[in-house]
């Protein structure tokens, strides 16, 4: 996913290891996806779509 984000947006992505199965995606400190809340991992397309919406 980090490679897809970098390719589409040219952004450097920081992966931060969590504990307990946490997988959150944040943009500028704002949560755009939480595995805990959704009960699943995100699809690349939905993250890229959310990022595109937050950039415009």
C-alpha positions in Angstrom: 0.0 0.0 0.0 2.9 2.4 0.8 4.2 1.9 -2.7 0.8 2.7 -4.3 0.4 5.8 -2.2 3.9 7.0 -3.2 3.3 6.2 -6.9 0.0 8.0 -7.1 0.7 11.0 -4.8 4.5 11.2 -4.6 4.2 11.2 -0.8 6.6 9.6 1.6 4.7 7.1 3.7 5.6 6.2 7.2 4.6 2.8 8.5 4.4 2.7 12.3 4.3 -0.7 13.9 1.3 -1.2 16.3 0.2 -3.9 18.7 -2.8 -6.0 19.0 -3.7 -6.1 15.3 -4.1 -2.3 15.0 -4.1 -1.0 11.4 -5.0 2.7 11.1 -4.4 5.0 8.1 -4.0 8.6 9.0 -3.4 11.7 6.9 -2.0 14.7 8.6 -3.1 13.2 11.9 -6.7 12.6 10.7 -7.9 9.0 10.8 -9.2 7.9 7.4 -9.4 4.1 8.1 -9.4 1.9 11.2 -9.2 -1.8 10.9 -10.6 -1.9 14.5 -13.6 0.1 13.5 -14.2 -1.7 10.2 -13.3 -5.2 11.2 -11.2 -5.7 8.1 -8.1 -4.5 6.2 -8.7 -1.7 3.7 -8.6 -2.2 -0.1 -5.9 -0.2 -1.8 -8.5 1.6 -4.0 -10.5 2.8 -1.0 -7.5 4.3 0.7 -6.3 5.9 -2.5 -9.8 7.3 -3.1 -9.9 8.7 0.5 -6.5 10.3 0.0 -7.5 11.9 -3.3 -10.6 13.4 -1.7 -8.5 14.8 1.2 -6.0 16.4 -1.2 -8.5 18.3 -3.3 
